[in-house]
Amino acid sequence: MNPFQYRDSLLFAEDVNLQELANAYGTPCYVYSKGAIEHNYRAFASALQEWPTCICYAVKANSNLAVLSLLAKLGAGFDVVSIGELERVVRAGGDVSKVVFSGVAKRSDEIRRALVIGIHCFNIESTAELQRLDAITREMDIQANVSLRVNPDVNPTTHPYISTGLKENKFGVDIELALDIYQRIEQCSHLNAVGVDCHIGSQLLELAPFQTCFERIFGLIDQLNAIGIVLQHVDVGGGLGIRYTQDDQVPSHADYAQVLAPFMRDRKLELLIEPGRAIVGEAGLLLTRVEHIKNTSAKNFALVDAAMNDLLRPSLYSAWHEISAVQKSYGATATYDVVGPVCEAGDFLGKDRPLAIQEGSLLAIHAAGAYGFVMASNYNSRARAAEVLVEGDQAWLVRKRETLGQLFANEIIPD
Ligand SMILES: *Cc1c(COP(=O)(O)O)cnc(C)c1O
């Protein structure tokens, strides 16, 4: 489902005219479609309905409270990686008994707070973390559910920065060590081994790496059963890709479920998945306005008011986002590098894009709903963008544009 469609020659978000939206809220501005987020969540839910399933949305993909609240109302669980994300889930009215806490370096204060809040499960990533959790739960005399994040040593063909399931990665524990570690967990009076988890990478467009990962993780579950350790859930992580380019072929939710089916069949296991990008990615875009056109002997530049501090993915991962003019024009098309005002040669949003634009034109940078605003920074003392959620013909400002006062509110000049 693409909620962003042209009507005549003007781009709409659901039934909202994006030109009017930009005039109302300014640019740069992230725009999310409520309908698309709901659709994407429900697509997972219905594809996986054969099994007891909890969809633990990966909060880091887009952590706006309005997005979390929307998913909470749909019954989602949440995968958090920091206490900040956990407090967001609480604030958004999420069900904390459906929260799993991932992350390689959980601080003691974060663990304590999560224990007090009463989350579903800690996804443990090392024996050092296990020792820390064991000590804290004993001291607080609170029981904790744990799952071991195993590293199945699978190479998903994705960008190396978003590949997480190889031996050389910092994530999880080597799957060969898992049996021993589960036996250690059994010795801990305040820890209950309830699950096993993995997450091999992000933006996966092929099912084969998932297949290999499932073979290994369900193989481990069998080995655990054989020594009398019976888990309640298997958490297969996130990672399902989305369509950034016309050529991206995305496996359907049903195809993904089919790969899982033979593994889940005849097991008394709850299934957890942790999708992030696949729920919010294509449900969002970034609106930006062309400040200047600059034609040089080598290139044409569209200098826009959004930059790498607003959307880091092109600079960080060489990610490709479709860019289109909000007002389709029948004027001359030229090829532009779409670049921001930040003082870095790596500050670009797209290169060599055919566009019919002029100064003042509005551009939409598509599929920016995941890992967009959440990675925004204040580099170059730029205030962070506004965020708007649309539903039908309604638009809600769900995050005000940051003010310059907020930029330096925490800074102190010594006497
Ligand atoms: C980032 C992350 C996810 C979500 O990944 P997507 O590719 O956005 O689905 C899920 N689980 C863990 C542990 C993660 O770190």
The ligand as an ORCA input file, in Angstrom:
! r2SCAN-3c Opt
* xyz 0 1
  C      17.059     -2.908     14.510
  C      16.533     -4.135     15.110
  C      15.308     -4.656     14.701
  C      14.493     -4.058     13.585
  O      15.087     -4.229     12.359
  P      14.294     -3.851     11.008
  O      15.245     -4.171      9.946
  O      13.976     -2.409     11.092
  O      13.071     -4.707     10.962
  C      14.832     -5.780     15.346
  N      15.529     -6.364     16.348
  C      16.715     -5.895     16.763
  C      17.416     -6.570     17.881
  C      17.258     -4.773     16.166
  O      18.438     -4.314     16.582
*
